[in-house]
Amino acid sequence: MGSNDDVSGQRHSDHQGGDDSAATLTPDLLFKMSKKIAQLTKVIYFLNTQMEDYEIREKTAEGTHQQQLKEVGAPSISFIGNIY
């Protein structure tokens, strides 16, 4: 597929602007663009949600880890204090 090919493999010419640029936007092309925008919006939403979920899991795991370190560390500090 070249740079001027769309997802269906059809070839579109490059348009350099001008007053007739809207005339090249056929209803079919507008429909395909709308569908692609909707698809990309769903992907962005999904990735954003995944990132938020990851951040929540990371904070929860960090809190659990810190609590476990305190639970394990307190007896160790007490033990070392009793030795000296």
DOVEX-864269 format. One record per residue (C-alpha): residue number from 1; residue in three letters; chain; x, y, z. Coordinates in Angstrom, 3 decimals. Layout:
% DOVEX-864269
(pt NUM; Ala; A; (X; Y; Z))
...
//
This chain:
% DOVEX-864269
(pt 1; Met; A; (0.000; 0.000; 0.000))
(pt 2; Gly; A; (1.376; 3.369; -0.945))
(pt 3; Ser; A; (0.990; 6.651; 0.897))
(pt 4; Asn; A; (-2.070; 7.509; -1.192))
(pt 5; Asp; A; (-3.876; 4.211; -0.559))
(pt 6; Asp; A; (-6.707; 4.025; 1.970))
(pt 7; Val; A; (-7.503; 1.032; 4.182))
(pt 8; Ser; A; (-9.478; -0.652; 1.405))
(pt 9; Gly; A; (-6.506; -0.431; -0.960))
(pt 10; Gln; A; (-8.177; 2.157; -3.190))
(pt 11; Arg; A; (-5.982; 4.917; -4.484))
(pt 12; His; A; (-6.739; 8.578; -3.767))
(pt 13; Ser; A; (-4.940; 11.496; -5.332))
(pt 14; Asp; A; (-3.166; 14.082; -3.202))
(pt 15; His; A; (-5.007; 17.369; -3.158))
(pt 16; Gln; A; (-3.012; 20.528; -2.603))
(pt 17; Gly; A; (-5.906; 22.694; -1.365))
(pt 18; Gly; A; (-8.003; 25.267; -3.132))
(pt 19; Asp; A; (-11.675; 26.126; -3.200))
(pt 20; Asp; A; (-12.827; 22.779; -4.585))
(pt 21; Ser; A; (-11.279; 20.679; -1.763))
(pt 22; Ala; A; (-14.706; 19.939; -0.262))
(pt 23; Ala; A; (-15.884; 18.576; -3.620))
(pt 24; Thr; A; (-13.432; 15.660; -3.321))
(pt 25; Leu; A; (-14.955; 14.556; -0.003))
(pt 26; Thr; A; (-17.568; 12.088; -1.147))
(pt 27; Pro; A; (-20.223; 10.823; 1.257))
(pt 28; Asp; A; (-18.508; 7.426; 1.201))
(pt 29; Leu; A; (-15.144; 8.948; 2.108))
(pt 30; Leu; A; (-16.720; 11.041; 4.880))
(pt 31; Phe; A; (-18.408; 7.917; 6.239))
(pt 32; Lys; A; (-15.116; 6.001; 6.249))
(pt 33; Met; A; (-13.336; 8.905; 7.937))
(pt 34; Ser; A; (-16.063; 9.089; 10.568))
(pt 35; Lys; A; (-15.785; 5.360; 11.242))
(pt 36; Lys; A; (-11.989; 5.600; 11.528))
(pt 37; Ile; A; (-12.244; 8.547; 13.945))
(pt 38; Ala; A; (-14.711; 6.588; 16.084))
(pt 39; Gln; A; (-12.388; 3.577; 16.052))
(pt 40; Leu; A; (-9.376; 5.668; 17.079))
(pt 41; Thr; A; (-11.407; 7.356; 19.818))
(pt 42; Lys; A; (-12.263; 3.928; 21.245))
(pt 43; Val; A; (-8.586; 2.936; 21.185))
(pt 44; Ile; A; (-7.540; 6.127; 22.974))
(pt 45; Tyr; A; (-10.257; 5.635; 25.593))
(pt 46; Phe; A; (-9.202; 2.002; 26.107))
(pt 47; Leu; A; (-5.517; 2.920; 26.502))
(pt 48; Asn; A; (-6.336; 5.748; 28.905))
(pt 49; Thr; A; (-8.485; 3.411; 31.011))
(pt 50; Gln; A; (-5.730; 0.775; 31.028))
(pt 51; Met; A; (-3.214; 3.387; 32.214))
(pt 52; Glu; A; (-5.504; 4.531; 35.029))
(pt 53; Asp; A; (-6.062; 0.922; 36.118))
(pt 54; Tyr; A; (-2.309; 0.302; 36.058))
(pt 55; Glu; A; (-1.644; 3.372; 38.214))
(pt 56; Ile; A; (-4.230; 2.224; 40.775))
(pt 57; Arg; A; (-2.731; -1.293; 40.912))
(pt 58; Glu; A; (0.773; 0.177; 41.224))
(pt 59; Lys; A; (-0.202; 2.410; 44.173))
(pt 60; Thr; A; (-1.990; -0.482; 45.881))
(pt 61; Ala; A; (1.002; -2.777; 45.430))
(pt 62; Glu; A; (3.386; -0.094; 46.704))
(pt 63; Gly; A; (1.264; 0.437; 49.823))
(pt 64; Thr; A; (1.106; -3.311; 50.452))
(pt 65; His; A; (4.851; -3.601; 49.957))
(pt 66; Gln; A; (5.556; -0.761; 52.411))
(pt 67; Gln; A; (3.251; -2.387; 55.000))
(pt 68; Gln; A; (4.995; -5.745; 54.560))
(pt 69; Leu; A; (8.389; -4.097; 55.020))
(pt 70; Lys; A; (7.214; -2.539; 58.291))
(pt 71; Glu; A; (5.830; -5.872; 59.505))
(pt 72; Val; A; (9.062; -7.696; 58.692))
(pt 73; Gly; A; (11.358; -4.864; 59.749))
(pt 74; Ala; A; (9.925; -4.197; 63.220))
(pt 75; Pro; A; (10.858; -7.604; 64.729))
(pt 76; Ser; A; (14.252; -7.428; 63.032))
(pt 77; Ile; A; (15.012; -4.018; 64.528))
(pt 78; Ser; A; (13.855; -5.258; 67.929))
(pt 79; Phe; A; (16.041; -8.365; 67.613))
(pt 80; Ile; A; (19.108; -6.331; 66.629))
(pt 81; Gly; A; (18.434; -3.923; 69.522))
(pt 82; Asn; A; (18.409; -6.820; 71.956))
(pt 83; Ile; A; (21.742; -8.135; 70.659))
(pt 84; Tyr; A; (23.573; -4.847; 71.285))
//
